Amino acid sequence: MLSLKHFILQKRVLNLYRFAIRASRCIPDQQARFETIAWFRVEIERNRHLADLDAIENKLNVVMREVRQVLQSF
């Protein structure tokens, strides 16, 4: 059974995904946009099995930083 903290982190992941999708609209090259979205989706799926709260929060912070770096380059 998932705790309240797990549900909060799940919401943060969904918000991060939405942020990445919206922010990728500024990428002028359509192929690069699709690759960026696909990369982000793979990152989420790859870490789907995580159950440790600290590991999830750490991974969220790392991915958020990576998304901002990728999107700032465009």
Secondary structure, DSSP 8 states (H G I E B T S, - for coil): ---HHHHHHHHHHHHHHHHHHHHGGG-S-HHHHHHHHHHHHHHHHHTTT---HHHHHHHHHHHHHHHHHHHHT-
